[in-house]
Amino acid sequence: MKVSTGIVVVAASLLLSACATTQSEKITAANGSSVGLYSGFASADMNNNRSPDIYLREVTPSYTAAGVGLNVLTSVLAGGVAVNSFSKENLKGSEIKALPEPTKNYLTPRAKPLIAKWLEKNGNGYQYKNDLNIVAAQWLLVYKDLSSANSDYELRYTIKFYKKPEDANMFSAWVIAECTPTVVTAPLTDWQANNYALVTKTTEKYMDSCLLELDNQLPRLLKH
Protein backbone atom coordinates (compact mmCIF):
# COMPACT_ATOMS: atom_id res chain seq x y z
CA MET A 1 0.00 0.00 0.00
CA LYS A 2 1.24 3.48 -0.84
CA VAL A 3 0.80 6.18 1.77
CA SER A 4 1.97 9.73 1.22
CA THR A 5 1.84 12.91 3.23
CA GLY A 6 2.38 16.46 2.17
CA ILE A 7 1.62 20.17 2.17
CA VAL A 8 -0.59 22.07 -0.23
CA VAL A 9 -0.44 25.71 -1.21
CA VAL A 10 -2.48 28.34 0.57
CA ALA A 11 -4.95 28.87 -2.24
CA ALA A 12 -5.77 25.17 -2.32
CA SER A 13 -6.19 25.22 1.43
CA LEU A 14 -8.72 28.00 1.19
CA LEU A 15 -10.70 26.15 -1.45
CA LEU A 16 -10.73 22.99 0.64
CA SER A 17 -11.70 24.90 3.74
CA ALA A 18 -14.84 26.15 2.04
CA CYS A 19 -15.80 22.58 1.10
CA ALA A 20 -14.89 20.96 4.38
CA THR A 21 -17.13 23.22 6.47
CA THR A 22 -20.32 21.82 4.93
CA GLN A 23 -22.12 18.47 5.25
CA SER A 24 -20.01 17.31 8.18
CA GLU A 25 -21.34 15.28 11.10
CA LYS A 26 -20.02 15.09 14.62
CA ILE A 27 -18.41 11.91 15.92
CA THR A 28 -18.64 11.84 19.71
CA ALA A 29 -17.01 9.42 22.15
CA ALA A 30 -18.39 8.46 25.56
CA ASN A 31 -15.75 10.62 27.26
CA GLY A 32 -17.05 13.76 25.52
CA SER A 33 -14.34 13.98 22.86
CA SER A 34 -15.72 14.89 19.45
CA VAL A 35 -14.63 15.73 15.93
CA GLY A 36 -16.52 16.75 12.80
CA LEU A 37 -16.30 14.25 9.94
CA TYR A 38 -16.73 15.27 6.31
CA SER A 39 -17.02 12.61 3.59
CA GLY A 40 -17.10 13.53 -0.09
CA PHE A 41 -14.92 13.89 -3.17
CA ALA A 42 -11.44 15.35 -3.57
CA SER A 43 -11.25 18.75 -5.20
CA ALA A 44 -9.22 18.88 -8.41
CA ASP A 45 -6.46 20.95 -6.81
CA MET A 46 -5.97 18.15 -4.28
CA ASN A 47 -6.10 15.45 -6.96
CA ASN A 48 -3.34 16.33 -9.43
CA ASN A 49 -5.78 18.55 -11.34
CA ARG A 50 -7.97 15.55 -12.11
CA SER A 51 -11.69 15.33 -11.54
CA PRO A 52 -12.51 12.74 -8.87
CA ASP A 53 -14.33 9.64 -10.08
CA ILE A 54 -18.01 9.90 -9.15
CA TYR A 55 -18.67 6.54 -10.81
CA LEU A 56 -16.37 3.69 -11.79
CA ARG A 57 -14.34 4.93 -14.77
CA GLU A 58 -13.40 2.37 -17.42
CA VAL A 59 -10.56 3.21 -19.81
CA THR A 60 -9.93 0.97 -22.80
CA PRO A 61 -7.14 1.30 -25.40
CA SER A 62 -9.59 2.98 -27.79
CA TYR A 63 -9.49 6.13 -25.65
CA THR A 64 -5.71 6.29 -25.95
CA ALA A 65 -5.92 5.74 -29.70
CA ALA A 66 -8.34 8.64 -30.00
CA GLY A 67 -6.13 10.81 -27.84
CA VAL A 68 -9.09 12.86 -26.62
CA GLY A 69 -11.26 13.18 -23.56
CA LEU A 70 -8.63 13.87 -20.93
CA ASN A 71 -10.01 13.75 -17.42
CA VAL A 72 -7.92 16.79 -16.48
CA LEU A 73 -9.05 20.17 -15.19
CA THR A 74 -7.17 23.36 -15.97
CA SER A 75 -5.49 24.51 -12.82
CA VAL A 76 -6.19 28.07 -11.74
CA LEU A 77 -3.15 27.70 -9.52
CA ALA A 78 -0.95 27.12 -12.56
CA GLY A 79 -1.91 30.30 -14.39
CA GLY A 80 -4.58 28.62 -16.48
CA VAL A 81 -2.28 25.87 -17.77
CA ALA A 82 -2.99 22.23 -16.92
CA VAL A 83 0.05 20.68 -15.28
CA ASN A 84 -0.68 17.04 -16.04
CA SER A 85 1.23 15.17 -18.73
CA PHE A 86 -0.59 12.71 -20.97
CA SER A 87 -1.33 9.47 -19.15
CA LYS A 88 -3.84 6.70 -19.66
CA GLU A 89 -5.18 7.28 -16.17
CA ASN A 90 -6.04 10.86 -17.17
CA LEU A 91 -8.32 9.71 -19.98
CA LYS A 92 -11.99 10.32 -19.32
CA GLY A 93 -13.06 6.83 -20.41
CA SER A 94 -16.60 5.62 -19.76
CA GLU A 95 -18.54 6.16 -16.56
CA ILE A 96 -20.27 3.01 -15.36
CA LYS A 97 -23.38 4.71 -13.98
CA ALA A 98 -24.58 1.52 -12.29
CA LEU A 99 -21.54 1.73 -9.98
CA PRO A 100 -21.40 4.97 -7.94
CA GLU A 101 -18.15 5.56 -6.09
CA PRO A 102 -18.60 3.58 -2.84
CA THR A 103 -16.40 5.34 -0.26
CA LYS A 104 -19.15 7.34 1.42
CA ASN A 105 -21.51 4.37 1.65
CA TYR A 106 -19.01 1.65 2.59
CA LEU A 107 -15.83 3.06 4.11
CA THR A 108 -17.18 6.11 5.94
CA PRO A 109 -19.81 4.24 8.04
CA ARG A 110 -17.06 1.82 9.12
CA ALA A 111 -14.70 4.69 9.86
CA LYS A 112 -17.08 6.31 12.37
CA PRO A 113 -16.81 3.70 15.15
CA LEU A 114 -13.07 3.44 14.51
CA ILE A 115 -12.72 7.21 15.03
CA ALA A 116 -15.00 7.15 18.09
CA LYS A 117 -12.90 4.35 19.61
CA TRP A 118 -9.73 6.35 19.05
CA LEU A 119 -11.31 9.43 20.64
CA GLU A 120 -12.45 7.41 23.64
CA LYS A 121 -8.93 6.11 24.19
CA ASN A 122 -6.93 9.21 23.30
CA GLY A 123 -9.18 12.27 23.17
CA ASN A 124 -9.34 13.07 26.90
CA GLY A 125 -12.61 14.91 26.38
CA TYR A 126 -11.17 17.26 23.74
CA GLN A 127 -13.62 18.74 21.24
CA TYR A 128 -11.91 19.38 17.92
CA LYS A 129 -12.43 22.68 16.15
CA ASN A 130 -11.45 21.44 12.68
CA ASP A 131 -13.08 18.63 10.72
CA LEU A 132 -11.47 15.38 9.71
CA ASN A 133 -12.03 14.82 5.98
CA ILE A 134 -12.32 11.57 4.03
CA VAL A 135 -12.45 12.18 0.29
CA ALA A 136 -12.57 9.86 -2.71
CA ALA A 137 -10.06 10.63 -5.45
CA GLN A 138 -9.82 7.78 -7.98
CA TRP A 139 -11.79 4.66 -8.88
CA LEU A 140 -10.53 3.41 -12.20
CA LEU A 141 -10.52 0.27 -14.31
CA VAL A 142 -7.75 0.73 -16.89
CA TYR A 143 -5.91 -1.47 -19.38
CA LYS A 144 -2.44 -2.61 -18.35
CA ASP A 145 -0.73 -3.07 -21.71
CA LEU A 146 -1.59 -0.99 -24.78
CA SER A 147 0.39 -3.31 -27.07
CA SER A 148 -1.68 -6.36 -26.14
CA ALA A 149 -4.97 -7.10 -27.90
CA ASN A 150 -6.16 -8.92 -24.77
CA SER A 151 -4.62 -6.80 -22.05
CA ASP A 152 -5.47 -7.39 -18.43
CA TYR A 153 -7.04 -4.47 -16.57
CA GLU A 154 -5.98 -2.84 -13.31
CA LEU A 155 -8.50 -1.72 -10.71
CA ARG A 156 -7.17 1.43 -9.07
CA TYR A 157 -8.54 3.15 -5.97
CA THR A 158 -7.32 6.19 -4.04
CA ILE A 159 -8.74 8.12 -1.10
CA LYS A 160 -7.30 10.94 0.97
CA PHE A 161 -7.58 11.81 4.65
CA TYR A 162 -6.81 15.37 5.70
CA LYS A 163 -7.36 17.85 8.51
CA LYS A 164 -6.22 21.31 9.55
CA PRO A 165 -4.12 21.35 12.75
CA GLU A 166 -6.01 22.58 15.81
CA ASP A 167 -3.71 25.61 16.13
CA ALA A 168 -4.02 26.41 12.42
CA ASN A 169 -4.54 29.84 10.95
CA MET A 170 -5.63 30.68 7.40
CA PHE A 171 -2.07 30.14 6.14
CA SER A 172 -1.55 26.74 7.76
CA ALA A 173 -1.03 23.64 5.66
CA TRP A 174 -3.24 20.58 5.84
CA VAL A 175 -2.13 17.35 7.46
CA ILE A 176 -2.67 14.85 4.64
CA ALA A 177 -2.49 11.09 4.19
CA GLU A 178 -3.28 9.14 1.02
CA CYS A 179 -4.32 5.51 0.71
CA THR A 180 -3.68 3.77 -2.61
CA PRO A 181 -3.86 -0.02 -2.19
CA THR A 182 -1.76 -2.26 -4.44
CA VAL A 183 -3.74 -2.81 -7.62
CA VAL A 184 -5.39 -6.12 -8.51
CA THR A 185 -5.21 -7.16 -12.17
CA ALA A 186 -7.63 -9.37 -14.12
CA PRO A 187 -9.10 -9.72 -17.63
CA LEU A 188 -11.77 -7.15 -18.45
CA THR A 189 -14.37 -9.88 -18.94
CA ASP A 190 -13.73 -11.04 -15.37
CA TRP A 191 -14.17 -7.53 -14.03
CA GLN A 192 -17.39 -7.02 -16.01
CA ALA A 193 -19.01 -10.37 -15.20
CA ASN A 194 -22.17 -10.44 -13.07
CA ASN A 195 -22.60 -6.66 -13.12
CA TYR A 196 -18.98 -6.00 -12.13
CA ALA A 197 -19.19 -8.23 -9.06
CA LEU A 198 -15.39 -8.64 -8.91
CA VAL A 199 -14.97 -4.85 -8.97
CA THR A 200 -17.30 -4.49 -5.99
CA LYS A 201 -15.64 -7.30 -4.03
CA THR A 202 -12.11 -6.08 -4.73
CA THR A 203 -12.93 -2.46 -3.97
CA GLU A 204 -14.36 -3.47 -0.61
CA LYS A 205 -11.04 -5.17 0.16
CA TYR A 206 -9.25 -1.99 -0.87
CA MET A 207 -11.46 0.06 1.45
CA ASP A 208 -10.91 -2.36 4.32
CA SER A 209 -7.17 -1.87 3.95
CA CYS A 210 -7.66 1.91 3.87
CA LEU A 211 -9.59 1.70 7.15
CA LEU A 212 -6.50 0.14 8.68
CA GLU A 213 -4.43 2.95 7.22
CA LEU A 214 -6.81 5.55 8.64
CA ASP A 215 -6.42 3.95 12.06
CA ASN A 216 -2.64 4.21 11.68
CA GLN A 217 -2.89 7.87 10.67
CA LEU A 218 -5.33 9.05 13.36
CA PRO A 219 -2.59 9.96 15.89
CA ARG A 220 -1.12 12.37 13.31
CA LEU A 221 -4.43 13.64 11.92
CA LEU A 222 -6.03 14.17 15.35
CA LYS A 223 -3.02 15.57 17.15
CA HIS A 224 -3.95 18.40 19.50
N, C-alpha and C positions, 0 to 999 in steps of 0.2 A: 504494500500500500504506500502511496506517495502522500506525504504530508508536508505542506509548506506554510511558512509564516512570512509576514511582510508588512510594509508600510505603504499607504497610498497617499497621493497628493491631497492638499487641502481642499481643492475644488471637488474632488471625488468624495471626500469626507462629508462635505456640505450636502451634496446630492443624496448620499446614503442616509444622512441624518434626517432629511425630510421624509424619506420612505420609511425609516425604521420607527418613526414616532407614531405610525398609524397601524391599526389592526393587530396590536399586540395584546397578549393576555398575561395575567399575573400568575406566576407559579409560586405557591406559598408552602413552606414547610411547617411542621408542627411547632417548631421553636420560634416561629414568627419571621424567619428569614424569607425574603421574597425577591423575585426578579421578573421583569417583564420579558416575555418571549414573543418574538416576531418570526413568522414563517412565511416565506414567499419565494420570489425569484431574484436572482442576482441582477443588478443593474449592469448595463453594457460596460461602463467604465471600470467595474470590478470583475469583468469577465473577458479581458483581452479584446475589448471592443466588439464582442460577439453578443448577439441576442441570446438570452437563455432559451432552452428548449421547453416549450409549454406542453408539447406532445412528444412522443418518441419520434426522432428524426432518422430517416433511412436514406443513406447516400449510396447509390450504385455507381459503377464506372461511367455510366452514361452522363452523369452530371459533370464529371471531370472532362469528358470528351467535349461537352458543350462549352465548358469554360465559363458558364454564366451562373447567376443565382447565388452569389456569395452571401453567406449568412454573417455579414460583417457590417457594423454600424460605423459611420464616420465619427471620429472622435473630436468633440469640441475642445478637448484638452490638447489636441495635437494640431491646432490651428486649422481645423477643417479637413485634415488629411488622415485617412485611415492608416493605422500603423501595422495592420496585419499583412503578412506575406501570404501568397497563395498556398492553400493547404486543403486537402480533401475534407478535413474536419470543419473547414469554414464554408463548405458548400451547403446551400440551403436544403437540398434534397427534398424528400416528401415527408409531410407530417402525417403520422398515423393517428387520425383523430379518435379512433377507438381506444387509444392508450394515452390518457392524460398523464403528465409527469407526476409520479407517485409520492414524492418526498413529504408533502404536507399531510397526505392521508395515511401514510404508512410510518415513516420515520418520526415525524414530529410527535404523534400521540405516544410513541414509545420513548421519546426523549423526555417527556414531561415528568414521569415518575423518577427517571434517572437523575434529572436536575433537582427535583425535590429531595431525593435521598442525599445528594451531595450537599444541598443547603442545610439539611437537618444535621448532618455530620460536621460541616465546616463553616456554616454561615453565622453561627453565634448570634442569631436574631437580627442580623444586618439586613436592611431593606435597600436594595440596589436602586440607584437613580437612573442608570442607563440600561437599555434593553440588551438582551442576548439575542442575536439574529441567526437563524438557520435559513440559508437560501440555496435554491437549486440553480445549478449553472449549466450542466450538460447532461443530456441523455440521448445517446447517438448509437445507431447501428450502421457501421461503415465497412466497406470492403477493405480487405487486408492487402491484396496484391493486384494492382492495376493490370499487370501483364498476364494474369491468369484468367482464362475464360470461366473458370469455376472457382473463383476465389472464395476463401472463407471470409466471414464477417466478424468484426470485433464489436462487442457491446461495451460502450464507454459510459461512465457515470461520474459526475463530479458535483459535490456540494461544498459550500463554504460556511464556516462559523465565524462570526465576528462580533466585537463589542467595543464600545468606547471605555477607556479606563474611568474609574469612579472620580478621579481628580482631574478629568479632562477639561480642556477649554475648547473653544471653537477651532483652534489650530492643532489640536492633538490628533495623532494618528490612531487608526483602529488597531486593535489586537485581532489578528486574523489567523485562522487555520483552514486548511483545505483538505478534503478527503477525496482521493481518486483511487478506488480499489484497482488492483491488477485486473486487466481485461480478460474476459473469457471469449474464446473464439470457437465458432461453429459454422457449418454451411448455412446459407441464407434460408434454404428450405426448412432446416431444423428450427431456426429462429421463428419462422413464419407459421409453422404448423400449429394447429389447434388454437387459432387466434392469438398467436405470439405467446403461447404458454411458457416457453423456455425463457423468453425475455422477462416475463413477470417473475418467474421463479428466481432467475439469476439476479435480477435487480433487487429483489428482496434480500438476497444474500449480501449484495453490495451494501445495502442500507444497514443491515445488521452489523457489518464490519465498521461502518461509519458511526454507528452508535457507540461502539467500543472506542473509536477514536475520539468522539465527543467527550466520553467519560475521561479519557486521558488528558484532554485539553481543558477541562473545566477548571482546574487549579489556576491555570494561566488566564483563561477568559474571565473568571469570576474573582480575580484577585482584588482585594480592597484593603 
